[in-house]
Amino acid sequence: MAINRNDFSRPSLNATTAYDLRSRLYGASLDRLTNSGNTEVLPGPLPFAPVEVTDGADASVAAVRGCVAAQWASTEGTPPETLDARGIEYRLERDGDARVVTSTSNLPDLDCSTIELPVALFDPAPEPSTVDDVQKIVRPTRD
């Protein structure tokens, strides 16, 4: 929703991601608008299939490795005809009763060629973005 609305201060994003990751998502939207003149819209939640979950040295840290849609967003907000997947790792840390995504890492060696990604679409479908000025993209709030 934050990407679709170009609002990286949304409470639901703050509750599930660390500030560094929110800043990275915000920066990607700024770069896209600056370089191509438009922003992207996701037609639904990012398709992801977990492959492995590991706990860190202490119980407050975990890593989830899996396969994610390589090209899910578009300027129109329509799903692609075919899905290609790539490897990714989400690092999570405990924050009170919740786990928060603190970072992501690409895993180019993870074989996603046989993984079938689950797909869900927003209903109603999101409207294409009308944001045409980097000043209209809302900065993330600090923790």
N, C-alpha and C positions, 0 to 999 in steps of 0.2 A: 504494500500500500504506500509506503514511503517513496519508493521509486516512482510509482504511478502518479502520485500527487506532487512529486518533487518537494516533499516536506520531510526532512530528516530530523525533525524535532518531535515527531509523533510519539506519544506515551507508549504505545505498544512496541515501537522500535527501541525506545530507551529501556524497556523492561526486559528485552531479550538479547540485546547486543551491547558490547562495550563501546565507549566513546571512540577509540581508535578505529574500529570497524565502521561505525557510523560516519566518521570523517572520511574514510576511504570511499564509501558508497557515494557520499556527497561530492567528493572530488571527481569521481568518475562521471557523475551527471554534469558537473561543471565543464569538464573536458569535452564530453560529447557535444554539449550545446555550443561551446566555443568553437570546436573543430568542424562540426557538421551542420550546425544551425538547428538541431532538434534534440529532443530527449526521447527516451525509450519508454515503452509501456509493456508490462508483463500481462499476458492473458489469464494468468492464474498463478498459484503458488509455484515456485521454482521446482520442477520435477527432480526428485532426489531418491536414490535407493541406497540405503546403508549396506555396507559390506562387512565392516568390523568396528567394534567399540572397545576401546582400551581405557583403563583407569590410569591416572598418573601416579606419581610417587606418593601423593597423599590423596585422600578420598574426595577432595574438593576440585580436582582437575580430571578431565576426561578428553578423549579424542574420538571423533566419529569419522571414519573413512568411508567413502562411498562414491557413487557415480551421480553426476548432475548433468542436466541438459546443457549442452555447449552453447546453443543459440536459442534462447527462449523469448527474449524481449525483441520488440520491433517498434518502429515509429507508429505503426497503425494499431498495435496491441492485439494482433491476430496470431494464433499459434502457427508454428511452422508445419509444413506438410509432413516432414520426417524429422525425427529427433536423433541427434548424435549426442553421445555422452562422453564426458571426460572425468578423470579422477579428481577428487577434492578431499581435504581433511578440514573438519571444523573442530577447533579447540574450544572447550567449554570449561568454565569455572563456576563454582557454587557462589551464589549471591543470595544469602538468606535461604529461603525455601526453593529458589529457582536456580537453574543453570543458565548462564549467560554465554553466548558465543563471543569469544574474545578475539579470535583471528581465524583466518582461512588460509590454506596453502594448496596450491595446485599439486596434483600427484600424477605427472605425465606417465609414470610407469605402471599405474593401476590399469589393468585390462577391463574396460567397460564394454567390450564388443558384444558380449552375450547378455548384458543386463537389460532388462525391460523396465523402463522408467514409469512410475505411476504418474498419471496426468489428471489434473483437475482444473476446471476453468471457472473464472469468476462469472456469476450470474446475478445481475446483468453484466455483460461484457464491459470492460473499461473503455472510456472515451479516449481517443487520441489526445495527447498532451497539447495544451495551448501555450505552454511556457516557451517564450521566445527571447527571454532576457535573463542572464545569469543572476541578476538581482532578485528575480522571482523564485529562485530555488532557496528553500528555507534551510538554513544552517542547522547542524545537529546541536543539541544542548549538551552541556557537560554533565557528568554524573554528579 
